[in-house]
Amino acid sequence: MAPKPEPVEQIACALCMKEIPRSEATVAEATDYLLYFCGLDCYDIWQKVPHEDIALPAQSTHSTQ
């Protein structure tokens, strides 16, 4: 019996939310967190806009009520 392959860790692109393998992500480091991007296109867009305009999923302050 062949060993089962290890599951690939998936992360979401910080801009378009596309699920990608962590090993293939482009990483941008900020002071308190890491952002992962599916490719250079999303990374370039992120660099061109003010960062406070992008609501990160883990940091969203919108009320769900």
C-alpha distance (Angstrom), angle and dihedral (degrees) to the residues before:
residue distance angle dihedral
M1 . . .
A2 3.81 . .
P3 3.81 118.1 .
K4 3.78 116.0 -103.7
P5 3.81 114.4 -105.8
E6 3.78 117.0 -109.8
P7 3.82 113.1 -101.9
V8 3.81 113.7 -105.7
E9 3.80 113.1 -120.7
Q10 3.82 109.8 -122.2
I11 3.81 124.7 -155.9
A12 3.80 132.7 -178.8
C13 3.79 123.5 -112.8
A14 3.83 108.4 -112.0
L15 3.80 91.0 -131.7
C16 3.80 111.4 33.9
M17 3.85 97.7 17.7
K18 3.84 92.3 -130.6
E19 3.82 111.2 158.4
I20 3.80 111.8 -117.9
P21 3.80 136.2 167.2
R22 3.82 110.3 -92.5
S23 3.81 89.8 -128.8
E24 3.83 91.1 61.8
A25 3.81 97.9 45.0
T26 3.78 126.1 113.2
V27 3.81 107.6 -129.9
A28 3.79 128.2 -146.3
E29 3.78 116.5 -171.3
A30 3.77 120.6 -146.8
T31 3.78 127.8 178.5
D32 3.80 98.2 -89.9
Y33 3.80 105.6 15.3
L34 3.80 147.5 23.2
L35 3.78 123.1 -118.1
Y36 3.78 122.7 -155.1
F37 3.81 124.0 -154.1
C38 3.80 129.5 -165.8
G39 3.78 91.1 -134.3
L40 3.76 147.4 -26.5
D41 3.83 92.8 -75.9
C42 3.82 93.0 64.0
Y43 3.80 91.1 39.8
D44 3.83 91.3 52.9
I45 3.83 91.5 49.6
W46 3.80 90.6 49.1
Q47 3.80 91.3 51.5
K48 3.82 92.3 52.0
V49 3.81 98.1 53.5
P50 3.81 127.9 66.5
H51 3.81 105.3 -93.3
E52 3.80 95.6 -134.3
D53 3.83 88.5 63.8
I54 3.82 92.2 66.2
A55 3.81 112.8 77.9
L56 3.78 106.7 -146.7
P57 3.82 112.9 -144.5
A58 3.81 94.8 -123.2
Q59 3.81 93.2 44.3
S60 3.79 101.1 43.5
T61 3.80 112.7 138.1
H62 3.82 96.3 -168.3
S63 3.78 115.1 124.2
T64 3.80 116.9 -122.1
Q65 3.80 93.1 -152.9
